[in-house]
Each structure stands twice: as structure tokens, then as C-alpha cells.
Amino acid sequence: MEIKTGEYRIWSEESTIHFEGTMRLSGMEAYEPILKLMDEVLDQSPDQINLNLLELEFLNSSGINLLARFVIKVRKLGSTKISVKGSKRIPWQSKSLPNLNRLHPDLTLSVV
Amino acid sequence: MQEVIGNPEVVEHKQIPTFRLQLFEGPLELAWKHCDITADFLGKLHAVWSGQADTDANEIRHNVSYIINEMLENAVKFSCSPCVELDTGLGHKKFLLRIVNAITRDSAMQFQELLNKMEKGDPSSLLIERLEFNAADPNLTGSGLGLLTLMSDYSVEFFWKFAETDDSEFINLEAHASLPLE
């Protein structure tokens, strides 16, 4: 599964979802196809889902809403673990990703 | 109508203006693209002007880009004026931003209600609360999420001025923001 535009690319490999580029879409409606891709991975009931954000340079607050919504869904499901990998090179990740841990304390967050 | 909300100190210090830009109205899809391009450009420009070394310059570029994009997206979404005006400047260890546009009186009233709630609460708790609300109801989006991320994750301070215009239906909104650069 892959979504690719001139600005960003999202694709899944087994239970890892990779994000790269700049995602500044105009609200949740615009993010729906991406959430659908993420849900399709979750629907396969993997033991663990990994979000790889190492190459996601920019994300707007609607995109943060997307990540939060997915993480809360995983938390409520209870049967799948989730890990999020980010990069210290990309300032928004150090600043905003810890919020995902506050929403889901069992989430494994690594910003390296 | 309330005339000001927020921290007046945001506009009290001397701003060193470095840039002025006017974005003219157009289709939302194009205007949205303008936000991204403008944010990207001004992020790079202020990183260079800051005269900081690589790591700090990268931080400034990304943080300035984030705040401009969020503030412009808000302005573009609600603006009723033919253009959105943007001033930026570097203060002492601060990036300063002023955005001016006109919005409807109804939008202004709703926005004031939201801002007053944010002023009274802890931004970090309000952010988590908002993310939980939005997840519980997929029809809910936004509602100040961008401003809350700026206040909670970037320690941005705001000052908002609301002024009557010649047309009683519209209110002139002046948004001032101060982003710490360390």
C-alpha cells in the first residue's frame, strides 16, 4: 500500500508504516486516505505496529491530529502494541511526539 | 466585543521588522499551498538572518516554518478580507510575527470564546483534551489545535486585537505571536 504525491509519500511494509516528506493537508478530510491506509494495517491485527517518521520533515497540526487519532484507536483496541520512531534532526518531532506517549503511555517512542 | 486578549508584552518590545508579505485571496486549494510555500521560505530566510550555526539554524528554520504555516492556515481559513498581511521580525532570542486580516463578526465571537478558554487553562492539558475529543468524534477537527500545539510544544505567546471596521459585519483581527528561539 502506498500514497505518493509531490510533497509526501506514505507506504506500509508488513506492520511498519513509513512517512516521508512534508504533510500539510487542509484538515482531517484531506488526511482520510492516509488514515485509511493506516487502518488497513491495523485491521490485519498485527502484534505490533511501527510508525516510522524518520523522514517526515514537516507536519501541520491536522497531521498531528491524524497521528493522535490513530494512536488512540490502537490504545482503545488494546490488542496491538505500537512504536513510533522519530528523529532529533527534525524539531517538531522532539516537541510534539511526546504528546502521543501522554495519550497512550504503553506506546514505545524513540526519537534518535 | 472584547478588544484585546492575551499577553500585551508580546507587542511591547521593539520589533525589528525584516519582512512584510501580502497574500491575496484565491481558491482555498491555492491559498493553502501559499501557506506551505511561504512558511518554508520564511523559515529558511530567518534561519539565515539569525546568524546561528547549523544545528540552531535548523531548529529556527523548522520552528519558524511551523508557526507561520499554522497561523497562515488559520488566517486563510477564516479570512474575509481581500488579503492577509504578514509581518515578521527577529527580536532578542525571539521570532515575532504579526498577521492581519478581517473575519466575520460571528467568527470573531466564536474565536474569542476559544481564546478565553485557552487563556484560562493549561495549554498542555488542553491540547491532550482536544486530541481526545477529536478522536472521539471524527467530525470534530481543529478547534484551536494549531494554537494549542504552539502554546504547549513551542511556548509561543499570543496577543490578539479585535477592531471594528467600516462594515459592521466584519472585524479586523490582528494576531501577534512571539516564539522563543532557544
Interface residues (C-beta under 8 A of the other chain):
Chain A: E7 T22 R24 S26 G27 M28 E29 E57 F58 N60 S61 S62 I64 N65 A68 R69 I72 K73 R89 I90 P91 W92 K95 S96 N99 R102 L103
Chain B: L28 E29 W32 C35 D36 A39 D40 N58 E59 H62 N63 S65 Y66 N69 E70 E73 L127 I128 L131 E132 N134 A135 P138 T141 G142 L145 G146 L148 T149 S152 D153 Y154
